[in-house]
Amino acid sequence: MRRLLLSCLCIFALAAQAAPMPFYLWQSRLNGHLACSQTSLGDGWVRLSGPYSDAGCHQPLKSGPSTKGLAVPKGL
């Protein structure tokens, strides 16, 4: 019983750290139409830019580790 409980707690802890997939701006090779999607729309589409944090491809995704709450030495 303890093992089952421990396994469930570990799975829930990992799931809590999961982040959503980023969005990318895609362009059609056929007519130049633009679309925002998390995955490729098919062979006729080319990834134009990204990653973005929203489904409208307006907010660029922040890159790099967060320094919030970390002590950063001055003078470096």
Secondary structure, 3 states (H helix, E strand, C coil): CHHHHHHHHHHHHHHHCCCCCCEEEEEECCCCCEEEECCCCCCCEEEEEEEECCCCCCCECCCCCCCCCCCCCCCC
